Amino acid sequence: MPKVFLSPSTQEWNPYVGDGNEEMYMNQIADRMEPYLRSSGITYVRNDPDRNVGGAIADSNAGEFDVHLALHSNAAPESLAGKLRGIDVYYYPYDKYSEMLAVITANNFMSIYPLPDKCTTRPTTTLGEVTQTKSPAILCEIGYHDNEQDANWIRNHLTEIAVNLVQSLCDYFGIPLIEAGPVMRGTVSTDGSNLNIRNYPSIQGKIIGSIPNGSTVTVYSRTDGWDVISYQGITGYVSNDFILI
């Protein structure tokens, strides 16, 4: 299953117009992403808020991740302070997967941001969280926190932004977004055989593990005949015909 390094800003020194700061709101978005990531079968690791950008890059590169996703908000140059708006998604121009994810993310933001023509992708060869990570990476500058309208839009749409970001990840990975619900415990009930864990909700999905009959699993979501489950460190899809809740 896909694995994401989720890296919300640690820049508490960047204040928002009104109240709060960049670190606070980007972490609130990441918090809201977590249940949707779990329910959709995407595993993740969060950055350490006490480490800087270099630490986040090092921690990301120390693991095996399919995507590095950095979450930030922007600020205009002093001469234009408070006057700019928009969402910029930065990607590494020499990585087609980074660019692909950036395009998907910017396009999806157009459906929720009040100025869709200002949702853009931008190549970068200087931003470390995009250029120095082992995995394909993007950095999202979600609005301008020195602009009152953008700052208010962010703080009033935290969940909508979070779900939109998870949708973009699901689109990139080619898996369905599944609504977050309560985490449950389930028991495997077959004819005695093992239950296959797959990487996609289909019998054509690759088998990535199996669960003995009678075993207890963690169920993150169930929809359209499939459950997203976790068993002994493996997260994937199983037919919910064989899971008793």
N, C-alpha and C positions, 0 to 999 in steps of 0.2 A: 504494500500500500504506500501511497505517497507520504513523504516526510518533509516538513517545512521547518526552517529556522525562522522564527518570528521575532523581529527586532524592532520594537517600538522605541522611539526617541528616549534618550536619557538626559535631554537638555532642559532641565528644570529652570534654567536661567532665561529662557525665552518666554516672556509673559504674553498672555492673550489679552486683547482688549476686553475689559469688563472684569474677568476673574480667571484664575487658573493659569496653567502654563503648558508648553508643548509636551513635556514628559507626561504630565498628568492625563491629558486628553488622548494622546496616542496610546498610552497604556490602558485607558478605559476602552478604547476601540479594540485593542488586542484581547482584553478580558472578555468582551462580548463576542469576539470571534471564536473563542475556545469551544463552547458547546456546539457550534455549527461545524467546526472542524471535526470534532469527535463524531458527531452524528453522521457526517458525510464520509467518514472513514479516512480522514487525513490526520496522521500523527504529527506532532509538533514539539519543538523545544523553544522556550522563551529565552531571550538574552538576559544577562545579569544586569539589573539596573544600576549596580554599583561599579560596573566596568564601563570604559569609554568605547568609542567606535573600534579602536584597535583590538580591544578585548572581545567585542562582538564578532569581529572578523575571525580572530583566532579561534574562538569557541565554535563558530560555524564550520571552519575548515578542519577542526579536530574531529568532526562527525561526518556522517554520510547523509546528506540532505539532497532532495530533489529541487528545492527552491530556497533561496534566501530572500525574505521579504522584509524590507525596512520601511517603517512608518514614521513620517515626519509631517510637519506643517511649515509653511514658508514665511518669510518676511521680506518686504520690499527694501531696496536701498534707501538710505536716509532721505534722499531728495524726493522719493516717491512714497514715503511712509504712509500707510493707510489707504493708498490709492489703487493698489493692484489687487486683482482677484484671479482665481483659477486653480486648476489641479494639474500638476506636472508629474509624469511618470518617467523616471530616468531608467535607461537600459544601457547595456554595453554593446556598442555597435558591431563588435566582432563575435558576438554570440547570438545565433539565430533564435535560440530558445529564450534568452533574455528579452530580445525584441518582440518575440511572439507573445510572451506574457505581458509585456508592457502595452502592446496594442489591445489585447483582450481587456486589460484592466482599465485603460483610458476609455475604451468604448463602453464598458459597463458603467463607469462613473457618469457618462453622459445621460444615463437614464434617471439619475437621482440628483445631480448637481444642477442648480438653477440656471447656470450659464453653460450649457453643453458644448458650445463652440470653444470654450476655454479649458476643455479637458484634452490635454495634449501629451504626446510622447516626446521625450528629448534624449538624444544620445549623450553619453558622457564617457570620457576617458580619465576623469579626475576623481570622481566620488568613490572612495575606497570600498564602501559596502556594495558597490556594483561591480567594480573592476578587480577587486582583490579576493573575491570569494571563489571557492572551488566550484560551487553549484551555480546554476543560472540565477541571477539576482536582478531585482528591481528595487528602486527607492521611490516611494510615493510621497510627493509633497502635496498634502491634502489641504488645499486652500491656504490663505494668507492670514496668519493669526494676528497681524497688526491691522487688519481690515475688519471693521465692526460687523459687516454683513457676513463675511466668511467665518469669523470667530463664532458668531451666533449660529450659523448654519451647522458648523461642526458640533458644537455642544448640544444642539437640539436634535441631531440626527446620528448620534453615536451608534445605535444599533443598526440603523439602515446602512451606514457606511461599513460596519463590520460584516453584515450579511452580504453586501455587494462585493467586498473583497474576497470572502469565501466563495461566492459564486464565480469570481474570476479564476480562482485557483481550481475549482471544480471544472470549469470550462477548459482550462489549460491541461488538466490531467485526463479529461474525457470521462468524468464520473458525474453522477447526478448530485445536485445539492439537496440535502435532506434536512427538513426542519428539525431544530433542536427540541428534544423532549426530555423527560426525566430518565436518568440512568437506572436501568433495571438489572436484576439478576435472573438468569434463565438456566434451564437444565436441558441438556441434549437428550432427546428421546427418539431413538431409531429402532430398527429391528435387531439391534445388537452390533451393527457395523459402525465404523467411524463416520463422522460428518465432515465433509470437505469444507475448508475455508478457501474462498476465492478472492481474487484481486478486483473483481468487477461483478455487479449483481446480475449474473447470467450464467447458465450452465456452460457457456463458452469461455467464461472467465478462467484465468490460470489458477490452478490449485496451488496455494501457498502454505497449506498446513492441513491438519486434520484433528478432530476432537473425538475422544472415545465416548461411547454411549454412557449416559449418566453423569457426565462431567458438568460442572457449573461454569457458566461464562458470564461476562459482563456485556449487557446489551445497551448500546448507545442509541439505537434508533431502529424502527421497523417500518417498512413501506414496500408496497408492491411485491409482496412475497419474499422479501429479503430483509435480514437483520444485519446491521453493522455491529460486530462483536469484538471482544478482546479475550484472548485465551493464551495464557503462558507467554505473554509478550508479543503475540501475533494479533494484529488488527486486520479484519477483513470482512467479507460478506458470507453469510450462510443462509440456506433456505429456512424461512421461519416455520415451515411445516414441521420441522424437527426440533423446535425450541419451545419448551413450556415455560411460561412466565408465572 
